[in-house]
Amino acid sequence: MRIKVIGGGPGGLYFALLTKKAKPEWDIEVIEQNRDDDTFGFGVVFSDDTLDEFLSHDLPSYDRIREKFAYWDDVAIHYKDNEIRCGGNGFCGLSRITLLKLLHARCREEGVSLTFSRRIDPDEIEQLCSSADIVVAADGINSVIRERYKEHFKPAVSVKANRFCWMGSTRPMGEFNYFFKQTPHGVVCAHTYQYEKGKSTWVFEMDEACWHAHGFTETDEEDSRAKLEALYAQELDGHPLLLNRSHWRRFPRIFCENWSHKNIVLLGDAKASAHFSIGSGTKLAMECAIALSCAVVDHGAASPKKAFAAYDAARRVPCQVVQHNADVSLAWFEHMKRSFDMEPMQFAMVVMCRAKTITYDNLLIRDPGFVRKADDEWYERYYRETGLDYRTSRPTPMFTKFRLRQMEVANRVVMSPMAQYSADREGNLTDWHFVHYCSHALGGMGLIFAEMTCPSPDARITLGCTGLWSDHQEAQWKRIVDFVHANSSAKICMQLGHAGRKGSTQLGWEEADHPIAEESDNWPLVSASPIPYFEKISDLPAELDRAGMARIKAEFVSATERAARAGFDMLELHCAHGYLFASFISPLTNKRADEYGGSIENRLRYPLEVFAAMREAWPEERPMSVRISASDWRDGGIAEADLFVIAEKFRDAGCDLIDVSSGQTVPDQKPVYGRMYQVPFAEAIRNVPKMATMAVGAITEPAQVNTILHTRRADLVALARPHLWNPYFAHQAQAWYGAKDESWPQQYLPGRNQAFREQERLRQKQMELQTKARPKRHALNEGNA
């Protein structure tokens, strides 16, 4: 095999080394545009987990890395004259040039050919490909090869908002330090760590407005150094900043739909970039190099295509996970000023948990003292704000009470509204609904939502959706509400909605969002504008006129009055997921030319009119919420500025809580899924308009609930699917954390006692196993840690 690696960064070199080591007879050449003694960059970071990978694949290079690195266990967060430390992290810093040189040496020892100072021009690429069996494009973020074949690789490139630059310093440090600094022009953060004796990396980051106000320019390194040395004089402690191509940049986020074309395969930043705030760029490149090498060794001689497919199968999901975590971390740093009114430990919790990979329970494994201090501060602040005292019982934030108007929920766990599609054809409830809601209410959650219920037959999504337009339906709902109140501490919320253009469709487990199969069962649709959900499939909705608006508003008021008589504790208006009111709010579905179209204020006009009428009919002492789609997950949809206007307008109309969901507005949406993927939207509303929010979306664990509450991302946390398979999620979590003040039905008390014993035992066992399963510490000695 003849393999040419274009790009002599850590990823390309490590691939060449491992592949040549496994196949000494193969001809492998690395071609690098820089000289072998160029010293661009400062330090790189590896976790204990990544070092484990290096140890298992090439002991000599691992040993040399270990001899040269600076190791630390603590992360220190410097915030408003406070230094908050969190231990148990296990990372090392290493000079980039040192890493390159030791990989150069290992490549030469194994027989890899290294060619330096050769730049590959676009015109050479075809000839290069014809002279090799495999070409590895490891030529970085600005990959010439990727751009030459971009119609095949299909890269998605977006340039992020913050400005950053890399510098160094001679200041030593024994931990990773975040130095947050409030300046007259905004917040600046320095990400800093030692990477060799007497040398540390300093990455400075700030938003565009702050950068401009300080008078920085992109390429004036000396001016930038002088300003930053003055700004960080105390932190530098008399040490200078060092320059090395220290230009100001904005981070390019890259991910390619395809990783190979013909005999070319992408590696490292050419394929996917990961933001420096989680220190994963070099880690990602080298871990991908391991997988690519294994795939090429196993399949390359017989079929490069099979090798590339195996590489893709092994690394696509891990790459997406790392990049998603990096994206979330990056987004927090873009908005770090939103957290600058926090108390020290809460701010530190946000910093540690910003990327969602670290949760409350994970921090208990890493540094229980850190969590204890964060809890102390949380309970003390909550006592000051509410008068509710949990400073002794300490049940974790998820098992504290929360008030909206005169409704008080026993804890922060919510069962989301989930369509059951089990009503009869007239919208009446069935035995399924009684069993479903009443049995779940016994599970310990603080608040339970009814599924989206409709105020008229033609407002339904499907023939299986529940209604609230008749006395019979009102009585059926009242029976459920009465049972919930009599047999549990849960509160119950009615969610009212109108399907709009997504109505008259099949049941959720059939062909969702498609018209009912029996044509005679379908009914006329209305929407903000005459745009079908599926072009040439869905029925064309009529543009809702003023008479139709008045009729529907009256129907919602009537249903509101019925919900109040049925005894619901709370009422929610559904303005999300592409249904009628969401179709008014989104610019993708509202193309009106009247006063109900155009600006976000106009697009909100009708949903606000309906909400205001409902609020007037709803008892003053009972709260109301609104479910919104905070993003349409498509260009041209709801923007963050719109989101804040939406929240503020509903607040001014009497809304007490924003239920923050996203998407389902248009069928060609492109959501970015992941754990807690919608939480950043709730966090934005919680921290900018400062409204109470409920977070939802791929939240599955008690640890995530506690993390969301601790870090002020939401006030209530809703779980949907977990409650379908485990109605007793909340009771199980109570037993897990030992929150003994929560009420259980008397009939279930013997089970409660056993649950607390068993869950305590399981929790201790799991913590012991997780502690043992943590990656090996790779420090040369504890003194170096």
N, C-alpha and C positions, 0 to 999 in steps of 0.2 A: 504493500500500500504506500502511496505517496500522499502525504498530508501537508498542506501549507496552512499555517496559522497566521492570519493577518492581524497584527496587534500584539505587542509584547507586554501587556498588563498582567496583573496577577492571574486572572482567569485563563488567558491564553497560554501563559507559561505553565500553569499547573496542569492544564489539559495535556499539553505536549509532554511534560514530565511523566505523568501517570500512564499515558498511552505508550510512550517509548519504553518505559519500564516493563510494561506488560507485553509489548511486541518489539523486542530489540531489533528485529530484522526489518522493520518498517522505516521508511524514509520520512522523517518529520522535520520540517523547517518552520521556525518562527521568524516573521518579518516585521520589524518595528521601525516606525518613522523617526524616533528619537535616537540619540546616541546612547550607548550602554552606561555612560556615567552621568547622564542628565538627572537632575535631582528635583524634578517637579513634585510638588505636594509635600505634605508633612506626615501626619500619622494615619493609620487605619486601625479599626477596632474589630476584635473578634470576641465572641462569647465563649464560655466554657463548652457549650454545646458544639460550636463550630470547631473548637480545638480538638474535641473528641473525634470529629470526622477526619481532621488532619492526622491525628495519631493512628487511626485505623487504616489510612491509605498510603502514607509515606513517612515512616519513622524518621529518616534522616532530616527531611525538611521540617518536620514537627519539632525535633530536638533543637534545630538551629533557630526556629522561631521562638521557642521557649527560652533559649539562652539570651535572646535579645530584647524580649518584650518587657514592658512595664505592666504590672498586674495590679488590679484594684478590686475591692469588694463593695465599697460604699459609693453611693451616689449622693452628692451634697448639693442641696438646692439653696441658693442664696437669694433671699427675697425680703425686701424692706428691713434690712439690718438683722435678719434672722438667718441662721444656718441650720437647715433641717437635713439630717442624714438618714438614709435608708440603706441598710446593709443587705447582704446575701445575694448580690447581683453577679459577681464573677465575670469580669471582662479583662481583656488585655489591650494595650495600645502598642503599636509597632510602627517604626519609621517605614514609610512607603518605599523609600529607596533601599533600605535594608532588606525589606521583603523581596523587592525585585532582584537585588544582588544575590541573595541566597537562592532564589529560584533560578537565576541565571546559572549559578554554580551547579545546582542539582541537575539542570537540563544538560549542561555540558558533561557532567559525570555519566549520565545515561546515554549520551550520544545524540542529543537533539542539536540540530544545526540552528545557530542564532545569527540573524542578519540584521544589522542596525543601520540607521540613517538612510532608510529606503522608504520613500513614500509611494504608495500605490495610487496611481492616477486612475480615474474612471475608465479611460480608454484601454488600460492594461488588464482590466478585470476578466474579460472574455478569454484572453490568452492565458491568464493565470489559471482559470478554471479548467482549461483544456490540458494544462500541464500537470494536473493533480487529480487524484481520485476523490479527495475531499478537501474543500476549502472551508476553514473555520474563520468566520468573520467576527473577530474579537477587537474590532477597531473603534470601540468606544461610543459615547453618546452621539457624536457627530459622524457616525459610520458612513464611509464613502460607499461601501458595498451595499448596505441596507438602502441607501438613497438611490443607488443605481438601479435596484430592483424593487423599489418601494411598491409598485403595482402588484407585486407578488407577495412581499412580506406584509404589506398593509399595516404600516405603523400608525398608531394613534399618538400624536404628540401634542402636549399642552404645556405651556409655560406658566408656572405658578407665580403668585403675586409678590411674595416677600423678596427683598434683596438680601444677599449674603456674600461674605468673602472669607477666604481661608488665610489665616496668618499663623505664625508660630511665636513662641516665647522661650526664654531661658528659665522662666519660673518653674520650679519643680512642684509636683503635687502628687499626693498619694491616693487620690480618688478621682472619680469623674465629677466635675463641677459644672453646674448651671449657674451663671451669674446673671440674674435678671435685674435690670436697672430702669427705673422710671426717670425719663428725661423731660425737659419742657416740651419736647416735640413728640413724645411717644415712648413706647417700651422697646428696649434693646435687650437681646439675650446673647450671651457668649457661651457657646458649648465648648468645654475645655477638658483636656486630659493629657497626661504625660504619655509620650510614646518611646522615649529613651532617656537615659540619664542626662539631666540638664536641658531637656527639650520637651515642650508641650504644644499641642495643637490648640488654636483659638479660632473658632468659627463664629463670626458675628452675624447676627440676623435681626432684621427689623422690617416693618412694612414700608411701602413706597412713600407714603406721606412723611414718615419720620426720616427716612433716608434723604429725601429732598430738603426737608427743613434743616437738617444738619449740614447741608451743603456738600455732601459727598458727590464725587463724579466717578464714573465706572473705572477708569484706568489710571487715575492719579494716586498711585500707591503711597507715595510719601505723604501727601496731604491726608489720606485716610489713616495712615499709621499715626500721624501726629494727633489727629482728632480723637482716635480711639485710645491712644496712650493717655491722653488727658482725661477722657471720660472714665477709663478703667484704671486710673493711677493707683487707687487703693488696692484693687484686686491684683494688679501686676506686682505690687510690693517692690518697686524699684527696678524691675526687670523690663527690658525692652520688648517690643513686638518685632518679629522677623518677617520679612517679605519673601514671597516666591510666587510670582505671577498672581499676586493677591488683588485680582480685579473683582469688582462687584458684579454679581450675576443674579439671574433668577433661575430657579430650578426647572429643568425640562423633564417632564414626566412622560416616559416612553413605554409603550407596550405594543408588541407586534402580534397581529392575528395569526400569522404563519411564521414559523421559525426556520424553515428550510425552503430552498428553491434549487432544483436540479441537484448539483453536488455541493451546494453552499449551505452552511448551517450557521445560525447566529449564536453568539455567546456573550455574556456579560451585559454591559450597558447598551451595546448595540441592539440587544433584544428587549431588555427591560431595565429601567432605572428605579432605584429605591432611595428615597430622601435620606440625607445624612443624619437626620434627627433620631433615627433608630440604628444608625451605624451599620447599614446592611448592604451597601453597594459592593464592596470587595467580598464580603461574606457570600452574597448572592452569586457573584461571578464564580467564585471558587467552588461553591457547592454545586453549581450547574456544571462546572468543568469536570467534577467527579462523575456526575451522571452521564455527561456526554462521552467521557472517556470509556466508562463501562459499556455504554451502548455501542460505541465504535469498535471496541475490542471484541464484543460478543457478536456483532452483526456486520461490521463495516466491510470486511473482506468479501463477504457474500453479497451484501446489498446495503449500500449507504442509505438507501431509502428506508429500509427496515431499522437501521441504526437511528436515523433521525426521528422515526416514529416512536421508537422506544424511549429516546431522550425526551421527546415532547410528553409522552405519557407519564414519565417519571417526575418531570419538573414543572409542568404547566400549573398544576394546582398549588404546589408549594410556592412557586413564584408569585402567583396571584395573591396568595395569602400574605406573603411578605410585603408585596407592593401595596396591598390594601391597607395593611397596618401602617406602612410608611405614609400612605396618603392621609390617613386619619391623623397621624402624628403631625404631619406637615400642616394640615388644616388647623390644628390647634395652635401651632406657632403663628400662623397667619392672623389668628384672632386672640393672641395671648393677652392683649389688653383687656379683654372682656372678663378675665378672671382676676384683675388686679385690685378688686375691692375685697377679695377673700382674706380670711384669717390665715396665718402661716401654714398650719397643718392641712387645712382644706386645699390651699394652693399646692402644697407638696403632693397631696393625694392626686390632684388633677395632673400634675406633671408626671408622676409615676404611672398613672393609669390612662394617659391620653391616647395611647395606640390600641387600647382594648385587649391587648394580650395579657396584661397584668390586671388582676382583679383583687378585690378585698381578700378573698381566701388565699390567693397566691401570695399576697403580701404577708399574710399571717405565717406562711411557711418561710418566707425570706427574712422578715424582721418583725416579730410580734410586738416588740417595743414601739416601733414606728406606728403600728396600727392602734396600739393602746393610747398613744398620745393623740392620734387623729380622732379616735372615739371620744376621748375626754373632751376635746375641743368641740366636737359635734354636739354631744349631749349638753354641754354647758351653754352653747349658743342656742340650742333648741329650747332650753329652759328659759333663757332670757327673752326669747322671741314669743313663746307661747304660754309660759307658766307650767308646762307639762314636764315633770321631773323624772327622767330616766337615768339619772347619774349613778344610781345604785344598782338598779336592775339590769341595765346595759343589754337590751335585747337585740342589738344591732339596729341600724336605722330603719330597715324594712318592717320592723315590728313596733314602730311608733305611730301614734295617732296623727291624723291630718284632718284639718277643718276647712270646709268651704261653706261660707255663710253659716247656717245653723246645722248643717250636716257634718257629723264627725265620723270618720271611718276608723276602725280599730287598728288597721295596719295599711301599708302602702301597696299591697299586692292586689291587682285587679284582674278579673277575667274579662278578656276582650270580647266585644260583640262579634259573634261568629254565626253566619247564616247556617241554619239547619235544613232549609228547604223541605220542611216536613209538615207545613200547614196543608189543610185541604184546599180544594180549588177555589173556595170562597174566602180564603185568607184566615180561616178559623184555626185556633191552636188545636193540637192533638195531645194524646197522652204522652207522646215523645217530649213535648215541650215541658210539661209538668215535671216529668222525671228528670229531664236534662237540667233544668234550672234549679230545681229544688235539691237534687242530689249534689250538684256542684256547690250550692250555697253552704252545704255542710262541710266543705273542704277547707274553710279557714281564711279565705281571701277577705279583704276589707270591703271590696266593692265588686259587684257583678253587673255586667252589662247585658241587656237584652239585645238580640240580633236586630239589624236594621228592620224596622217595622214601618209599614206604609199607611198613610192617612186616607187612601182611596184605592180601589181595585186597579186603576190604570197607573198607579205609582209604583207597582211592584216590579221587582227584577224578574221573578219567575212565578209560576203558578203555585209554587211551594212556599212563598214568602208570607210572613205573618202580617196581619192588618190590625188597625185600631180605628175603625170607622163605624163600628156597630156596638150596640149595647151588649150583645153576646160576647164579642171580642173583649170589650172592657171588663166584663165579669170574669172571663177566663184569665186575663192578666192579673186581675185583683186577687184571684185565688192563689196564683203563684207568689205575688208580692206578700200576701198575708202569711203564707207558709214560711217564706224567707225570714220575715220579721219575727215570727213566733218561734222559730227553731234554730236561728243562727244570729250572730252579731253582724252579719254582712248587710251592707246597704245595696240597693238595687237601682240601676239607672235604665231608663227607657231611651233608646236611640230611634229617632224618627228620620226618615229619608225618602227621597223620590228618585227612582231609577233613571229618569230622563231617557236619553238615547240608548242606554244600556238595558232598558226594560224589555219585557215580552221575550225573554230568552229561556233557554233550557236550564234544567237543574244543574247545580254546581258539579255533580259527578257525571253529568252527561257532556255535551259539547258546550262548555261554558261560553257565555257572551254571544252565542249564535241564536238566531230566531227559533222559536218553538217549532218542533218538527211538523206538528199538525197545523197547517196554515190557518184553519178556522179558529184556532185558540189564540192567535196573536191579536194585539190591540194597537191602536195608533200611538205613536210616540211623539214627544215634544222635547225640545232642547233649546239652549241659548241660540243656536244657529242651525240651519238645516244641513248638518254634516253627519253622515252615517258613521257608526263605530267602525265597522268593517266595510270598506268600499266594495260595492257590488254583492255584498252578502247581507249586511244588516239593512233593515228598513230605514227609509229616509225619514228623519224626524221633522216635524213642523217647527218653524221658529215660533217660540212662545210669544203670544201677543199680550196686550195689557189685560184683556178679559181673562185669558188663561192664567196670568199671574195672580189676578185677584181671586180667582176660584181656588187655585192651589194654596195660596196664603190662608184663605178661610179654612180649607181642609186641615192645614197644619195647626191652626188655632184650635179647631174642634178636637183634633187628636191630642193636643196639649192638655186641654181641659179633661179629656178622658184619662190621660196618664196621671193627672193630679188626683182625680177621684179614685183611681185604682191604687193610689198610695205610693207611687214611685218616689224615691228620695231625691232623684236627680233626673235631669232631662238633657239629652244631647241632640243637636242638629247635625246631620251628616252632610258635610260639604266637601267630601273627598271622593277619590277613586273614579272620577269621570261621571258620577251621577249628576242629577239635574243642576244642583247648586254649584257643584264643582265645574260643570260645563260653562257656567257663567263666569267663574273666577279665572279659569285658565285662558290665556291668549291663544292657545292652540285650538280651542273649541268655541271661543266667543269671537265672532267676526261681525257683530252687530254695528250698525251705523247710528243707533239712537243713543239715548242717555244711559243705556245699560251696556254699552260696549266702549272699547277704546282703552282709557287709562285704568289702572288697577282700582282706583276709587269708583269709577263707573261700573266696572265689572263686578264689584262687590255690592252694588246698589240693591239688586233684588234679593240676594241672600240675606243682607242686613235688614231689609224690610220685613222678610219672613221671620227672621230671628227676633226682631224688636216686637213684632206682634205676638210671638210665642212668649217672650219674656213678660209682656204685659199680662198675659193670661195665666202664666205660671206663678205659683205662690212665691211671694217675695223672699221668704226665709229659705227656700230650697234653691240649690245652685243649678246653673246651666253650663254646659260645655259645648264646644264645636269641634267636630273632627275635620281636619283639613289634610289635603295632600301638599306637603311642604315643597315637593319637587315633582315635576312631571317626568323627570329622567329623559328629557329630550330637548335638544336645542330649540330656543324660542319659547320655552315654557315658563313656569313660575320661577322667578329669580329671588335671591335672598332679600333684596330690597322690597319686593312684593310681599314676601312672607311677613316682614315686620309690619307693613301696612295692614295686612289681613288681621294679624293678631291684635294690633292696636285698635282697629275699627270695631272688632267684635268686643274687645274689652270695654270700649266706650259705650257699646250698646247693652252692656250688662252681663257679658260672658265672664265666667269665673275661672275657666280652665280651658286650655287648648289641647286637644287630643291629636297628637302629631303623627300622622302617617305620611305616605308618599305614593306617587305613581298611580297606575291603572287608569290614567286619563286617556291615553291613546294606545292602540295595540302595538305600535312599533317603538315603544319605550325601550330604553337600555339601562335598566337599574344596575347599580353596583352592589351586589349582595355580599353579605358577610355577617358575622356575629354583631348584634346590636346596630345594624347598618343604618337604621333611621334615627338613632339617638342623637347624632349631631344636630339634627334639625330641631329637636326638642330643646337641646342645650342652647342653641342660638336664641330661641324665643325666651327661654328662662333667663338668659343673661343680658339680653339687649332690651326688649320691651319689659323684661322682668315680670312676665306673667307666670302664673302657675301652669305647669305643663304635665302631660302624661306621655311617657315614652312607650313605644311599641315597636316590634319588628325584630325577629330572630333573637329574642331574649329568652333564655332557656334555663338559667341556673340562679339559685339564690345569691351566689357570689356576684353575679352581674347586677342583680337588683340593688344590693348594698353598694356596689361601686357607683352606679348611676346616682343614687341618692347622696352618697358621701361627696361626690364631685359636682353637685348642683347642676346636674344635667336634666333633672325632672323631679317632680314632687310625688307622682304616682307612677307605677310601672305596670304595664299591662302585658299579660302573656296570653297568647291564643292557643296554638297547637299543644303546648305542654299541658294545658288544662283539659284538652280533649282526652289525652291518654292517662293523665294523672290528676283527677279532680281534687286530690288532697295535697297538691303541691305546697300550699301554704302551711298546712299542718306538719308536713314532712320537714319543711324548712324550720318551723318553730322548734321541732324536736332536735334538729341538727345543731341549731345555735343555742339550744337550752332556753328559749324564750317562753317561760312558764306562765306568764300572766295572760296569755291569749286564751279566749274561751273556746271550749269544745262542747258539743251536745252532751248532756248528762249520760245519754245512752252509750256514748263512745268513750267515757272516761277510762274504763279499764284498758282500752286500746291506746289511749293517750299515754298512760303510765308506761306501757311496754314500749311505745314508740320512742319516748325520751330515753329509756335505757338502751334500746337497740341503736338509735341514731347516734347517741353519745359514743357508744363503743365503736361504731363504724367510722365516725368522724376521727376519733383518735387513731384508729388503724390506718385510715386513708392518709392522714397527715404524716404518720410515721413512714408509710410507703412512699409518699411524695418526697419526703426529706431524703430517704435513701436513694430514690430514683433521680435526684438532681444530678446534673453532670458533674463529673469529677473536677475537683479544683486543680487548676494547672499551674498555680504559682510555684516557683522554684522552692520557696519556703514561706512560712507564715509572715516573716518579717517583710517580705516583698509585697504581701497582700495589703 
